[in-house]
């Protein structure tokens, strides 16, 4: 059986902030419709890696990148329309960043920027995305109130809905559950399992059991080094290839 082409392919990726190198020659691939988890202690380079996937690293002064990152076979360094790339590779930050507008307009903002003007289509997309983010039932009767008035957990789910509103092919989530209660986290995890049918998901999480529940494969980073990448059951099993993987997943450090 021939494996499908990689959705994401990274070759010898190095990233430095000034004179400090934070990613040390990473190479890996992510398959289409895979849930791919990235775990590791703080300061391992997990967020930096995510930001390389849609070129938001460019917003950081003095950041330097070498190596190749490809999406659907195209090197991102050669992508001319960066805005289209960032619609294709959606990103959800660890803490909610709500736009100073209504709940409805937060979700409708990206489709409107893409040229969608039909109200019925916007209504349907807003409802779909809020349902996918497990928020619809809580806000459906107050869509025209300010999104910034929502609780922290609700604002995080609104951020997820906004990321879904431009129908990304890849969804990157950086600690999405940091401000969400455990019950809502589990609801969103179920949503992610459904979303994988039509998109690829790259998940950074410090909750190792979340990676164990969700991911097809898991990558363990430590100090910017790719320590181990394998099927999730291997990473969390009794005999991963690297002792550091075993110790981290068992909570001995991190």
C-alpha positions as CSV (number, residue, x, y, z in Angstrom):
1,X,0.0,0.0,0.0
2,X,1.4,3.4,-1.0
3,X,1.4,6.0,1.8
4,X,-0.3,9.3,0.9
5,X,2.0,12.4,0.4
6,X,2.8,14.2,3.6
7,X,0.5,17.1,4.5
8,X,3.4,18.7,6.4
9,X,7.1,17.9,5.8
10,X,9.9,19.5,7.9
11,X,13.5,19.1,6.9
12,X,16.4,20.1,9.2
13,X,14.5,23.0,10.7
14,X,16.6,25.3,12.9
15,X,15.3,28.5,14.6
16,X,17.3,31.0,16.5
17,X,16.3,34.1,18.5
18,X,19.4,36.3,18.2
19,X,22.4,34.1,19.0
20,X,20.3,31.5,20.8
21,X,19.2,28.5,18.8
22,X,15.9,27.1,20.1
23,X,15.2,24.4,17.5
24,X,18.0,22.1,16.5
25,X,17.6,20.5,13.1
26,X,14.1,19.0,13.3
27,X,12.9,16.6,10.5
28,X,9.5,14.9,10.5
29,X,6.3,14.6,8.5
30,X,2.6,14.8,9.4
31,X,0.1,12.8,7.4
32,X,-3.2,14.1,6.0
33,X,-6.1,13.8,8.5
34,X,-3.7,12.9,11.3
35,X,-3.9,14.2,14.9
36,X,-0.2,14.9,15.6
37,X,0.7,15.8,19.2
38,X,3.8,17.7,20.3
39,X,4.8,17.3,24.0
40,X,7.8,18.4,26.1
41,X,8.8,20.6,29.0
42,X,8.5,24.4,29.0
43,X,11.0,26.1,26.7
44,X,11.3,23.0,24.5
45,X,10.4,25.0,21.3
46,X,6.9,23.6,20.9
47,X,5.2,27.0,20.2
48,X,8.1,28.2,18.0
49,X,7.6,25.1,15.9
50,X,3.9,25.7,15.5
51,X,4.6,29.3,14.4
52,X,6.9,28.0,11.6
53,X,4.0,26.2,10.1
54,X,2.1,29.3,9.0
55,X,5.0,31.9,9.0
56,X,3.8,33.8,12.0
57,X,7.4,33.4,13.3
58,X,8.0,36.4,11.0
59,X,6.3,38.7,13.5
60,X,9.2,38.1,16.0
61,X,12.1,40.4,15.6
62,X,15.5,38.8,15.4
63,X,14.0,35.3,14.7
64,X,16.0,33.4,12.1
65,X,14.9,30.2,10.4
66,X,16.8,27.7,8.2
67,X,15.8,24.4,6.8
68,X,12.6,23.6,4.8
69,X,8.9,23.5,5.9
70,X,6.5,22.2,3.2
71,X,2.7,22.1,3.2
72,X,1.2,19.9,0.4
73,X,4.7,19.8,-1.1
74,X,5.2,23.6,-1.4
75,X,8.0,25.2,0.5
76,X,6.5,27.9,2.7
77,X,9.5,30.2,2.1
78,X,8.2,30.4,-1.6
79,X,4.6,31.1,-0.7
80,X,3.7,34.5,-2.1
81,X,0.2,34.9,-0.6
82,X,1.0,34.6,3.1
83,X,-2.6,35.5,4.1
84,X,-3.9,32.5,2.1
85,X,-1.4,30.3,3.9
86,X,-2.6,31.5,7.2
87,X,-6.2,30.7,6.2
88,X,-5.1,27.2,5.2
89,X,-3.1,26.7,8.4
90,X,-5.3,28.0,11.2
91,X,-3.8,28.7,14.7
92,X,-5.3,28.8,18.1
93,X,-3.2,30.5,20.8
94,X,-2.9,29.3,24.4
95,X,-4.8,32.3,25.8
96,X,-7.9,33.7,24.1
97,X,-7.5,36.8,22.0
98,X,-11.1,38.0,21.4
99,X,-11.7,40.7,18.8
100,X,-13.5,43.8,20.2
101,X,-16.8,43.0,18.5
102,X,-19.8,40.8,18.9
103,X,-19.7,37.0,19.2
104,X,-21.3,36.8,15.8
105,X,-18.8,39.2,14.2
106,X,-15.8,37.4,15.8
107,X,-16.7,34.3,13.8
108,X,-18.0,36.0,10.7
109,X,-14.9,38.3,10.5
110,X,-12.7,35.9,8.4
111,X,-15.4,34.8,6.0
112,X,-16.3,38.5,5.3
113,X,-12.6,39.2,4.7
114,X,-12.7,36.4,2.2
115,X,-15.6,37.9,0.4
116,X,-18.6,36.1,1.9
117,X,-21.5,38.6,2.0
118,X,-24.7,36.4,1.9
119,X,-26.3,36.6,5.3
120,X,-27.7,33.1,5.2
121,X,-24.3,31.6,4.4
122,X,-22.7,33.7,7.2
123,X,-25.4,32.6,9.7
124,X,-24.9,29.0,8.8
125,X,-21.1,29.2,9.1
126,X,-21.3,31.0,12.5
127,X,-23.6,28.4,13.9
128,X,-21.5,25.5,12.5
129,X,-18.2,26.9,13.9
130,X,-19.7,27.7,17.3
131,X,-21.2,24.2,17.5
132,X,-17.8,22.7,16.6
133,X,-16.2,24.7,19.4
134,X,-18.8,23.4,21.9
135,X,-20.1,27.0,22.4
136,X,-23.3,27.3,20.5
137,X,-25.7,26.2,23.2
138,X,-24.3,28.8,25.6
139,X,-24.3,31.8,23.3
140,X,-27.0,31.2,20.7
141,X,-29.4,33.7,22.4
142,X,-26.8,36.5,22.7
143,X,-24.8,36.4,19.5
144,X,-24.9,40.2,19.3
145,X,-23.2,40.9,22.7
146,X,-19.5,41.6,22.9
147,X,-17.3,38.5,22.8
148,X,-15.0,40.1,25.3
149,X,-17.8,39.7,27.9
150,X,-17.6,35.9,27.8
151,X,-15.8,34.0,30.5
152,X,-12.2,33.0,29.9
153,X,-13.1,29.5,28.9
154,X,-15.8,30.7,26.6
155,X,-13.5,33.2,24.9
156,X,-11.0,30.4,24.3
157,X,-13.7,28.4,22.5
158,X,-14.7,31.5,20.6
159,X,-11.1,31.7,19.4
160,X,-11.4,28.1,18.2
161,X,-14.6,28.9,16.4
162,X,-12.9,31.8,14.7
163,X,-10.0,29.6,13.6
164,X,-12.5,27.2,12.1
165,X,-14.5,29.9,10.3
166,X,-12.1,30.0,7.3
167,X,-12.2,26.2,6.8
168,X,-8.5,25.5,7.4
169,X,-6.9,22.4,6.0
170,X,-4.5,22.3,9.0
171,X,-5.5,23.3,12.5
172,X,-2.7,24.1,15.0
173,X,-3.7,24.3,18.6
174,X,-1.3,25.6,21.2
175,X,-2.4,24.6,24.7
176,X,-6.1,25.2,23.8
177,X,-7.3,23.8,27.1
178,X,-5.2,26.0,29.4
179,X,-8.2,28.2,30.2
180,X,-11.0,25.6,29.9
181,X,-12.6,23.4,32.5
182,X,-12.1,19.6,32.2
183,X,-15.7,18.9,31.1
184,X,-15.5,21.4,28.2
185,X,-12.0,20.2,27.3
186,X,-13.4,16.7,26.9
187,X,-16.2,18.0,24.7
188,X,-13.7,19.8,22.4
189,X,-11.5,16.7,22.2
190,X,-14.6,14.9,20.8
191,X,-15.0,17.7,18.3
192,X,-11.3,17.3,17.3
193,X,-11.8,13.6,16.6
194,X,-14.7,14.6,14.3
195,X,-12.7,17.4,12.6
196,X,-9.9,15.1,11.6
197,X,-12.1,13.6,8.9
198,X,-11.6,16.8,7.0
199,X,-8.4,18.4,8.3
200,X,-5.0,17.7,9.8
201,X,-4.6,18.7,13.5
202,X,-1.3,19.6,15.1
203,X,-1.7,19.8,18.9
204,X,0.8,21.2,21.4
205,X,-0.1,20.2,24.9
206,X,1.5,20.0,28.3
207,X,-1.2,17.6,29.4
208,X,0.5,14.3,28.4
209,X,-2.7,12.4,28.9
210,X,-4.5,14.6,26.4
211,X,-1.9,13.6,23.8
212,X,-2.4,10.0,24.8
213,X,-6.2,10.2,24.3
214,X,-6.2,12.1,21.0
215,X,-3.0,11.7,19.0
216,X,-2.2,9.1,16.3
217,X,1.5,10.0,16.7
218,X,3.3,12.0,19.3
219,X,6.6,13.9,19.1
220,X,8.6,14.5,22.3
221,X,10.8,17.7,22.2
222,X,13.3,18.5,24.9
223,X,15.4,21.7,24.7
224,X,14.7,22.1,21.0
225,X,15.8,18.5,20.2
226,X,13.5,15.9,18.7
227,X,14.0,13.1,21.2
228,X,11.4,10.7,19.9
229,X,8.6,10.5,17.4
230,X,6.4,7.4,17.1
231,X,2.9,6.1,17.3
232,X,1.3,7.4,20.5
233,X,1.0,3.9,22.0
234,X,4.7,3.5,21.7
235,X,5.6,6.9,23.2
236,X,3.4,6.1,26.2
237,X,4.2,2.4,26.4
238,X,6.7,0.7,28.7
239,X,9.5,0.7,26.2
240,X,10.0,3.9,24.2
241,X,13.3,4.1,22.5
242,X,14.7,6.9,24.7
243,X,14.7,6.8,28.5
244,X,13.9,10.5,28.7
245,X,10.6,9.8,26.9
246,X,9.6,7.2,29.5
247,X,10.6,9.6,32.4
248,X,8.7,12.5,31.0
249,X,5.5,10.7,30.2
250,X,5.6,9.2,33.7
251,X,5.9,12.6,35.3
252,X,9.5,12.2,36.6
253,X,10.4,15.6,35.2
254,X,8.7,18.5,33.3
